[in-house]
Amino acid sequence: MAKNLTRAEFTARYFVESSVSSEKVAQVIAGEQSSGTFLALPGETDELKERSRARVTRIEPLAPALQPTLPSAYVDRQPHGGVFHRAEIDIAFPVANVGANLSSLLATVAGNLYELGEVTGLRLLDLDLTPEYADQFAGPAFGVPGTRRLAGVHGRPLIGTIIKPSIGLTPGQTAELVDTLCAADIDFVKDDELIADPPYAPFDERLRAVMPVLQRHADRLGRMPMYAINISGSIDEMLRRHDAVMAAGGTCVMVSVNWVGFAGVEHLRRHAQLPIHGHRNGWGALTRHPGLGFSFQAYQKLWRLAGVDHLHVNGLRSKFWEPDASVIASARACLSPWAGHQPLMPVSSSGQWAGQAPDLYAALGSVDLMHLAGGGIIGHPDGIAAGMASMREGWEAAVAGIGLDTYAQTHPALQRAMVHFSGR
């Protein structure tokens, strides 16, 4: 289909594997996800196709496979040559097919195309919207600058931790831990994703217990430590909880974005007057297989449209499956300008301590991130204050270009962390 210069478009990029040629499966996807179907229909006129049919704009062949990545009963029923063709393809969709509707955008770029019988591997790699189209979505309200303003932290990463144990603490015990963390001058604390409103620690009771502690330390520090309390729930519950946090003087709310959903986050964003901390738990199910799901590049753009301000990217040398190169690419993606929407603040966590700071800084060239350490702060052998000091010292050394071994010679908290966490 020739390009229609009069219609606005957005583009999705995919990895695709198929029992049929890459050219054919690209056209199948373009038709299935716009005006076409598996057979010609009387209503699909030339005028309608010119206005509404998606078009294939690029096909880059890749080395084929001799075995399918994913099973397909459809392929099993069809004769084929035993070769599974692979390619990267770009498909341009008319903006008018979707409009400012994130759910419909997802249905278009990540809907039934995963179900197509000819497809034995498919991954959404990237998404490209014009600023004019992207501007129709709310986007982040706070991003990096708004988060820094509310946290009162400038010129360095926000260093923080997660409430541990993840579950089981009463509201009073949570407040005691927050008190100890704030006494160590922590920048950021977040709930674990596993706790939101359990019977033993209801949301409202946790908020009432924690906020006076934060206010007391804010008076001492001249800044409010940012606490991302988990408000995940139904839309009505999230709106009420957001308002309760704001009324109590809190400066951040957290949601489990994959389970709250795009429509839920969008609704919260249009109501919210606080930054939205996006926890991506469940992300592995969407990305861990390289022949299925989403790349983080596309994923973070979709959540940027929805309006989150912070998004987790995993951590270097973490306890999870993800290789370090992928973690860095994810953080860079969050920090990159895109389609007129401001960058997200990447959140590095999981198995973190001061030792990752130099590599993070060298790879990103930026201090615009949150570096969250659970065991690296709470599990420091000399206590929480020393754990917090060691994290700051690790970043001081990183930014100054001084080796950790050298810097640790005059910074005992960092020295103890290195011995305890790396055996050095």
PyMOL commands that set and color helices and strands:
alter all, ss='L'
color gray80, all
select helices_A, chain A and resi 22-32+46-52+73-77+95-97+102-109+112-115+131-134+143-151+171-183+203-221+235-247+257-260+262-271+283-287+296-306+324-335+354-364+375-378+384-400+404-408+412-422
alter helices_A, ss='H'
color red, helices_A
select strands_A, chain A and resi 9-18+55-65+84-94+119-128+158-162+188-190+226-230+253-256+276-279+292-294+310-312+345-348+370-372
alter strands_A, ss='S'
color yellow, strands_A
deselect
rebuild
show_as cartoon
